[in-house]
């Protein structure tokens, strides 16, 4: 099913790309856009993960550079019956994370330094498990290619606006200035809507599977609440420069919208937390009191040292973990 969705996604984004090309250069522009889109699809399949990691300044780490994080990823990947993904850290104060890669054998998990400093061991494990769930569900190919091509469509739309607004179109194109302006606005919007339609359903599925991999739905629920709260206050400058990648993160790194509507790249955090609480109740797990939750979190600020407050000690194991 994911392969069909990927093919459908590529076809839709290619059509959008051709539409912008048509309005810039007429039928010739559409043909050029088709050729460029074909090459871009092929390039994106093999290299989009490297591009996205580079966009966010992610640095690969090994067991010597980040032993606690690397060990955690390895243990969770083993539980999920996945190959060991590459592990990356982004030097970014906003707590967040994403996964990328065209398949489980070529996957990567990237977390920010802000995540490691703000969350407890169990909460980080929940976030990592969520990202591994995306890998297991083979969401990462769709997510990463969407980010690459949607970004290219936005760039092409901007090029149309700053290159004479379709002045090179041929005589068969009667759309003129109004049509070009409409495409400049609608093409990036349409690409964004494709991202949203995909990301809204896959986030619930990754939350569910990730909670089962980590063995602690409430830890993931707690992590989502903390990340969403801090993301409102701490900007992610690299994400702002590459907004087409926002749907890849566990929590929207841009606007932090809480409305579960068509124009949010993620479901409302409150809805995701409620779904995780329902899962926890099914397993007989009850939310802790506010005081216990505060003790469990290890105090938000934690230590600024590598590994943060979750670096020591083992996480609790649930019967279903």
C-alpha positions in Angstrom: 0.0 0.0 0.0 2.8 2.4 0.9 4.4 1.8 -2.5 1.1 2.7 -4.2 0.8 5.8 -2.1 4.4 6.8 -2.9 3.7 6.4 -6.7 0.5 8.4 -6.4 2.3 11.1 -4.4 5.1 11.3 -6.9 2.6 11.6 -9.8 0.7 14.3 -8.1 3.8 16.4 -7.2 5.2 15.9 -10.7 1.9 17.2 -12.1 2.1 20.3 -9.9 5.7 20.8 -11.0 4.7 20.6 -14.6 1.9 23.0 -14.1 4.2 25.6 -12.7 6.6 25.0 -15.6 3.7 25.4 -18.0 2.8 28.8 -16.6 6.4 29.9 -16.7 7.3 28.7 -20.2 4.2 27.3 -21.9 4.2 23.8 -23.3 8.0 23.9 -23.6 8.3 24.8 -20.0 6.0 21.9 -19.1 8.2 19.5 -21.0 11.3 20.8 -19.3 9.6 20.5 -15.9 8.6 16.9 -16.7 12.2 16.0 -17.5 13.5 17.8 -14.4 10.8 16.2 -12.2 11.8 12.7 -13.5 15.4 13.3 -12.7 14.4 14.8 -9.3 12.2 11.8 -8.4 15.1 9.5 -9.2 17.6 11.6 -7.3 15.1 12.0 -4.4 14.7 8.3 -4.0 18.4 7.7 -3.5 19.5 11.0 -1.9 16.6 12.8 -0.2 17.5 11.5 3.2 21.0 12.9 3.0 19.6 16.2 1.8 17.1 16.5 4.7 19.8 15.6 7.3 22.1 18.2 5.8 19.4 20.8 5.8 19.0 20.4 9.6 22.7 20.2 10.4 22.4 16.6 11.6 25.7 15.0 12.7 26.0 11.2 12.7 27.1 9.7 16.1 28.5 6.4 17.1 28.6 4.4 20.4 31.7 6.4 21.5 30.2 9.9 20.8 26.7 9.2 22.3 26.8 5.9 24.1 23.4 6.3 25.9 21.5 7.4 22.9 23.1 4.8 20.6 22.4 2.0 23.1 18.8 3.1 23.4 18.2 3.2 19.7 19.9 -0.2 19.3 17.7 -1.8 22.0 14.5 -0.3 20.6 15.3 -1.3 17.1 15.9 -4.8 18.3 12.5 -4.9 20.0 10.9 -3.6 16.8 12.8 -6.2 14.8 14.4 -3.5 12.6 18.0 -3.2 11.3 20.0 -0.7 13.3 19.4 2.7 11.8 22.1 5.4 11.6 21.8 7.8 14.6 22.1 11.6 14.2 22.1 14.5 16.6 21.0 18.1 15.6 22.4 21.0 17.6 19.1 22.7 18.1 17.5 24.0 21.3 14.0 23.0 20.2 13.1 19.4 21.4 12.2 17.5 18.3 13.1 14.4 16.2 12.5 12.8 12.8 13.3 9.6 10.9 14.3 9.4 7.3 15.5 6.8 4.7 14.1 5.0 1.7 13.7 1.7 3.6 14.5 0.1 6.9 17.9 -1.0 5.7 18.8 2.6 4.9 17.2 4.5 7.7 18.3 7.1 10.1 16.9 8.6 13.3 17.8 12.2 14.2 17.1 14.0 17.5 17.9 17.5 18.7 20.1 18.4 21.6 17.0 20.2 23.0 15.2 16.9 23.1 18.0 15.2 25.0 18.2 18.0 27.5 14.4 18.5 28.1 13.0 15.0 28.4 13.5 12.0 30.7 15.0 8.7 29.7 11.6 7.1 29.2 10.3 10.1 27.3 13.2 10.1 24.9 12.7 6.3 24.4 9.1 7.0 23.5 10.1 9.5 20.9 12.8 7.3 19.4 10.3 4.4 19.3 7.8 6.6 17.5 10.4 7.4 14.8 11.3 3.7 14.6 7.6 3.0 14.0 7.7 5.4 11.0 10.6 3.2 9.7 8.7 0.0 10.3 5.6 1.4 8.6 7.8 2.5 5.7 6.5 6.1 6.1 10.0 7.6 5.8 10.2 7.2 2.0 7.0 9.1 1.5 7.9 11.7 4.1 11.4 12.4 2.8 10.5 12.5 -1.0 7.5 14.8 -0.2 9.8 17.2 1.6 12.2 17.3 -1.3 9.8 17.7 -4.1 7.3 20.0 -2.3 10.3 22.2 -1.5 11.2 22.3 -5.2 7.7 23.2 -6.2 7.7 26.1 -3.8 11.1 27.2 -5.2 9.8 27.0 -8.7 6.7 29.0 -7.8 8.9 31.7 -6.3 11.0 31.6 -9.5 7.8 32.2 -11.5 7.0 35.3 -9.4 10.4 36.8 -9.8 11.1 36.0 -13.4 8.6 38.1 -15.2 5.4 36.3 -14.1 5.1 34.0 -17.1 6.4 36.4 -19.7 8.0 33.6 -21.7 4.8 31.6 -22.2 3.8 30.7 -25.7 0.7 31.9 -27.6 -1.4 28.9 -26.6 -1.4 29.9 -23.0 -4.1 32.4 -22.2 -3.8 32.4 -18.4 -1.4 35.4 -18.4 -0.6 37.3 -15.2 -3.7 36.1 -13.2 -3.0 32.4 -14.0 0.6 32.7 -13.1 -0.1 34.4 -9.8 -2.7 31.8 -9.0 -0.2 29.0 -9.7 2.4 30.7 -7.6 0.0 30.6 -4.7 -1.8 27.4 -5.3 1.1 25.1 -6.3 2.9 25.3 -2.9 -0.5 25.1 -1.1 -1.5 22.0 -3.0 1.9 20.4 -2.2 1.4 21.3 1.4 -2.1 19.7 1.4 -0.6 16.5 0.1 1.8 16.5 3.0 -1.0 17.1 5.5 -3.2 14.4 4.2 -0.4 11.9 4.6 1.1 13.0 7.9 -2.2 13.2 9.9 -3.0 9.5 9.6 0.6 8.2 9.9 1.3 10.1 13.1 -1.5 8.3 15.0 -0.3 5.0 13.7 3.3 5.8 14.6 2.2 6.9 18.1 0.4 3.6 18.6 3.2 1.3 17.4 5.9 3.4 19.0 4.2 3.2 22.4 4.1 -0.6 22.0 7.8 -0.7 21.0 8.9 1.4 24.0 6.4 -0.3 26.3 5.1 2.9 27.8 2.3 4.9 26.1 2.2 7.4 28.9 5.9 8.3 28.5 5.3 9.1 24.8 2.2 11.1 25.7 4.2 13.1 28.3 7.0 13.6 25.7 4.5 14.9 23.1 3.0 17.4 25.6 6.5 18.7 26.6 7.7 19.0 23.0 4.6 20.8 21.9 4.8 23.3 24.8 8.5 24.1 24.4 8.2 24.3 20.6 5.9 27.3 21.0 8.6 29.1 22.8 11.8 27.9 21.2 12.2 28.6 17.4 13.7 26.1 15.1 15.6 28.3 12.7 16.7 25.5 10.3 13.1 24.3 10.0 11.9 27.8 9.3 14.4 27.9 6.4 13.1 24.5 5.1 9.4 24.5 5.9 8.7 21.7 3.4 10.3 19.3 5.9 8.0 20.3 8.9 5.8 17.2 8.4 8.7 14.9 9.1 9.1 16.0 12.7 7.3 14.3 15.6 5.8 17.7 16.5 5.3 20.6 14.0 8.6 22.7 14.4 7.1 25.8 12.8 3.7 27.1 14.0 2.9 24.7 16.9 -0.8 24.9 15.8 -3.2 23.0 18.1 -6.2 22.9 15.8 -6.8 19.5 14.3 -7.9 20.9 11.0 -7.0 20.7 7.3 -4.2 23.3 7.7 -2.2 21.6 10.4 0.7 19.4 9.3 0.1 17.2 12.4 -3.0 16.1 14.3 -3.7 18.1 17.4 -1.3 17.1 20.2 -4.2 16.8 22.6 -5.8 14.2 20.4 -2.6 12.2 20.1 -2.2 12.3 23.9 -5.8 11.2 24.4 -5.3 8.3 22.0 -2.2 7.2 23.9 -4.0 7.4 27.3 -6.6 5.1 25.8 -3.9 2.7 24.8 -2.4 2.9 28.3 -5.7 2.2 29.9 -6.1 -0.9 27.7 -2.8 -2.2 29.1 -3.9 -1.3 32.7 -1.5 1.7 32.9 -2.8 4.8 34.8 -1.5 8.4 34.5 0.7 9.4 37.3 -0.2 12.3 39.6 1.3 15.7 38.7 3.9 15.4 41.5 4.9 11.9 40.4 5.0 13.0 36.8 7.3 15.9 37.7 9.7 13.5 39.5 9.7 11.1 36.7 10.5 13.8 34.1 13.8 14.6 35.7 13.1 18.3 35.8 12.7 19.9 32.3 15.9 21.8 32.2 17.9 18.8 33.3 21.6 18.8 32.8 23.2 20.6 29.9 25.8 17.9 29.7 25.6 15.4 26.8 22.9 12.9 27.4 20.9 15.2 29.6 18.8 13.9 32.5 18.1 10.6 30.8 21.7 9.5 30.4 21.8 7.3 33.5 19.7 4.5 34.8 17.4 2.1 32.9 13.9 2.8 31.8 11.0 1.0 33.2 9.8 -2.1 31.3 6.1 -2.8 30.8 4.6 -6.3 30.5 3.8 -5.6 26.9 7.2 -4.0 26.1 
